[in-house]
Amino acid sequence: MFDFKQFAGLSFVAEGDLWAPERTGDYSTDCATGRRHAAELIEFMHQSGNAPIFGSVIRRITEKGQFDGVETGFCAQFGITLLGAVAS
C-alpha cells in the first residue's frame, strides 16, 4: 500500500486513489488536462527519483477502465517527452 501523503501535491491524486482526474466531458479540454497531469508527474518523478510511480498510475488507469481525453492526453505527453529525450 502507498503512503499517499507523498503524492498529495499531484493534482490528479485523491486520498487513496492515484488516478482521480477531473473531467469536463470536452475531449480537447480533457486532453489538455491529461497533458498537464503527465508533465506534473514527470516533474515529480525527476524531483523525487520515484520512476516506479509511473507504472502505479498506469495500473490504476487500467483498473478504472476509462480511457477518454484525459488518459489520451496523459499518454501522448509521455510519448512526446520520451521522443524529445531520445532526440537530445
Backbone as CSV, one residue per row, in Angstrom:
resi,resn,N_x,N_y,N_z,CA_x,CA_y,CA_z,C_x,C_y,C_z
1,MET,0.830,-1.184,0.000,0.000,0.000,0.000,0.876,1.249,0.000
2,PHE,0.381,2.295,-0.564,1.107,3.556,-0.674,0.869,4.452,0.529
3,ASP,1.878,5.258,0.797,1.690,6.383,1.699,1.304,7.540,0.783
4,PHE,0.021,7.821,0.682,-0.474,8.805,-0.283,-0.050,10.236,0.050
5,LYS,0.444,10.461,1.268,0.878,11.807,1.642,1.967,12.315,0.701
6,GLN,2.860,11.417,0.256,3.945,11.846,-0.626,3.445,12.268,-2.006
7,PHE,2.246,11.869,-2.358,1.673,12.205,-3.666,0.584,13.267,-3.578
8,ALA,0.352,13.792,-2.388,-0.756,14.722,-2.159,-0.668,15.983,-3.012
9,GLY,0.520,16.376,-3.408,0.668,17.585,-4.215,0.322,17.405,-5.676
10,LEU,0.136,16.176,-6.105,-0.217,15.919,-7.507,-1.718,16.156,-7.690
11,SER,-2.058,16.969,-8.655,-3.454,17.411,-8.801,-4.417,16.294,-9.190
12,PHE,-3.923,15.211,-9.730,-4.803,14.124,-10.157,-4.933,13.013,-9.111
13,VAL,-4.312,13.187,-7.964,-4.370,12.197,-6.892,-5.401,12.635,-5.860
14,ALA,-6.251,11.697,-5.473,-7.198,11.920,-4.381,-6.807,10.976,-3.253
15,GLU,-7.272,11.236,-2.074,-6.912,10.375,-0.955,-7.237,8.912,-1.273
16,GLY,-6.202,8.098,-1.284,-6.382,6.671,-1.547,-6.519,6.308,-3.005
17,ASP,-6.322,7.246,-3.918,-6.502,6.964,-5.346,-5.451,7.721,-6.164
18,LEU,-4.607,6.963,-6.858,-3.540,7.567,-7.669,-4.030,8.148,-8.992
19,TRP,-5.281,7.917,-9.340,-5.795,8.459,-10.604,-7.238,8.905,-10.400
20,ALA,-7.396,10.179,-10.097,-8.726,10.753,-9.878,-8.800,12.125,-10.547
21,PRO,-8.576,12.184,-11.869,-8.579,13.483,-12.544,-9.994,14.035,-12.683
22,GLU,-10.064,15.350,-12.731,-11.345,15.987,-13.027,-11.555,15.942,-14.532
23,ARG,-12.797,15.801,-14.940,-13.160,15.710,-16.353,-14.231,16.731,-16.674
24,THR,-14.167,17.256,-17.881,-15.193,18.203,-18.309,-16.184,17.565,-19.267
25,GLY,-15.767,16.481,-19.918,-16.586,15.884,-20.965,-16.263,16.442,-22.336
26,ASP,-15.460,17.498,-22.378,-14.995,18.058,-23.640,-13.650,17.420,-23.959
27,TYR,-13.585,16.689,-25.071,-12.402,15.892,-25.390,-11.133,16.743,-25.461
28,SER,-11.165,17.857,-26.140,-9.971,18.708,-26.277,-9.516,19.256,-24.932
29,THR,-10.443,19.724,-24.155,-10.109,20.243,-22.826,-9.528,19.141,-21.953
30,ASP,-10.143,17.965,-22.011,-9.667,16.842,-21.202,-8.295,16.358,-21.667
31,CYS,-8.034,16.389,-22.969,-6.690,16.036,-23.469,-5.644,16.995,-22.902
32,ALA,-5.952,18.265,-22.898,-5.030,19.262,-22.343,-4.801,19.007,-20.851
33,THR,-5.854,18.640,-20.154,-5.731,18.302,-18.733,-4.807,17.102,-18.562
34,GLY,-4.981,16.091,-19.369,-4.135,14.899,-19.297,-2.670,15.220,-19.574
35,ARG,-2.419,16.110,-20.543,-1.034,16.504,-20.829,-0.426,17.229,-19.628
36,ARG,-1.211,18.076,-18.992,-0.714,18.779,-17.795,-0.421,17.789,-16.662
37,HIS,-1.283,16.807,-16.489,-1.062,15.800,-15.450,0.220,15.010,-15.727
38,ALA,0.454,14.680,-16.987,1.677,13.951,-17.338,2.908,14.801,-17.049
39,ALA,2.874,16.057,-17.440,4.011,16.948,-17.179,4.254,17.068,-15.674
40,GLU,3.187,17.125,-14.918,3.277,17.205,-13.461,3.916,15.933,-12.891
41,LEU,3.489,14.771,-13.388,4.045,13.511,-12.912,5.513,13.376,-13.318
42,ILE,5.851,13.771,-14.522,7.248,13.714,-14.977,8.130,14.573,-14.079
43,GLU,7.671,15.769,-13.755,8.437,16.650,-12.866,8.574,16.011,-11.482
44,PHE,7.494,15.428,-10.974,7.540,14.743,-9.683,8.562,13.611,-9.722
45,MET,8.559,12.839,-10.796,9.497,11.727,-10.927,10.942,12.223,-10.927
46,HIS,11.196,13.307,-11.659,12.544,13.894,-11.681,12.961,14.356,-10.294
47,GLN,12.084,15.068,-9.620,12.414,15.648,-8.319,12.578,14.590,-7.225
48,SER,11.739,13.563,-7.270,11.722,12.564,-6.190,12.577,11.339,-6.492
49,GLY,12.902,11.132,-7.766,13.603,9.909,-8.152,12.695,8.689,-8.140
50,ASN,11.398,8.917,-8.080,10.421,7.836,-7.985,9.852,7.515,-9.364
51,ALA,10.632,6.816,-10.179,10.154,6.418,-11.504,9.064,5.343,-11.447
52,PRO,9.104,4.407,-10.480,8.070,3.370,-10.450,6.643,3.892,-10.282
53,ILE,6.488,5.126,-9.827,5.138,5.667,-9.671,4.400,5.704,-11.008
54,PHE,5.141,5.844,-12.103,4.505,5.843,-13.421,3.720,4.546,-13.643
55,GLY,4.340,3.423,-13.357,3.652,2.135,-13.510,2.445,2.015,-12.607
56,SER,2.555,2.565,-11.411,1.430,2.519,-10.470,0.253,3.341,-10.970
57,VAL,0.542,4.498,-11.566,-0.531,5.331,-12.125,-1.162,4.617,-13.320
58,ILE,-0.341,4.070,-14.204,-0.872,3.344,-15.370,-1.722,2.154,-14.922
59,ARG,-1.262,1.466,-13.910,-2.058,0.340,-13.391,-3.428,0.830,-12.910
60,ARG,-3.452,1.963,-12.209,-4.717,2.497,-11.701,-5.634,2.923,-12.843
61,ILE,-5.044,3.522,-13.877,-5.840,3.900,-15.060,-6.506,2.665,-15.644
62,THR,-5.751,1.589,-15.805,-6.322,0.383,-16.407,-7.349,-0.266,-15.488
63,GLU,-7.124,-0.213,-14.181,-8.101,-0.765,-13.238,-9.435,-0.043,-13.341
64,LYS,-9.376,1.254,-13.556,-10.617,2.035,-13.642,-11.365,1.764,-14.948
65,GLY,-10.634,1.380,-15.987,-11.279,1.008,-17.241,-11.843,2.155,-18.052
66,GLN,-11.430,3.360,-17.760,-11.903,4.515,-18.523,-10.716,5.113,-19.266
67,PHE,-10.845,5.233,-20.578,-9.768,5.811,-21.385,-10.396,6.819,-22.334
68,ASP,-10.435,8.057,-21.871,-11.032,9.144,-22.636,-9.974,10.220,-22.886
69,GLY,-10.388,11.441,-23.019,-9.486,12.529,-23.349,-8.363,12.726,-22.345
70,VAL,-8.668,12.623,-21.060,-7.629,12.834,-20.041,-6.521,11.793,-20.200
71,GLU,-6.907,10.549,-20.358,-5.925,9.477,-20.492,-5.166,9.575,-21.817
72,THR,-5.867,9.972,-22.873,-5.213,10.149,-24.169,-4.143,11.230,-24.079
73,GLY,-4.480,12.366,-23.509,-3.515,13.446,-23.349,-2.358,13.058,-22.446
74,PHE,-2.660,12.339,-21.381,-1.642,11.883,-20.436,-0.610,11.001,-21.155
75,CYS,-1.083,10.000,-21.873,-0.174,9.095,-22.574,0.560,9.807,-23.710
76,ALA,-0.130,10.682,-24.412,0.504,11.422,-25.500,1.657,12.273,-24.982
77,GLN,1.460,12.934,-23.848,2.526,13.779,-23.305,3.740,12.960,-22.884
78,PHE,3.515,11.790,-22.339,4.658,10.925,-22.023,5.406,10.556,-23.300
79,GLY,4.679,10.236,-24.353,5.323,9.922,-25.639,6.106,11.092,-26.184
80,ILE,5.519,12.269,-26.152,6.187,13.479,-26.642,7.461,13.736,-25.846
81,THR,7.372,13.578,-24.526,8.533,13.807,-23.670,9.626,12.789,-23.961
82,LEU,9.239,11.530,-24.125,10.231,10.489,-24.424,10.900,10.725,-25.778
83,LEU,10.129,11.113,-26.757,10.728,11.406,-28.073,11.716,12.556,-27.988
84,GLY,11.375,13.565,-27.205,12.289,14.685,-27.005,13.571,14.264,-26.322
85,ALA,13.469,13.348,-25.351,14.650,12.875,-24.640,15.541,12.038,-25.549
86,VAL,14.940,11.247,-26.415,15.709,10.404,-27.335,16.426,11.280,-28.364
87,ALA,15.772,12.343,-28.793,16.344,13.225,-29.815,17.478,14.092,-29.255
88,SER,17.541,14.240,-27.945,18.563,15.102,-27.322,19.942,14.501,-27.369
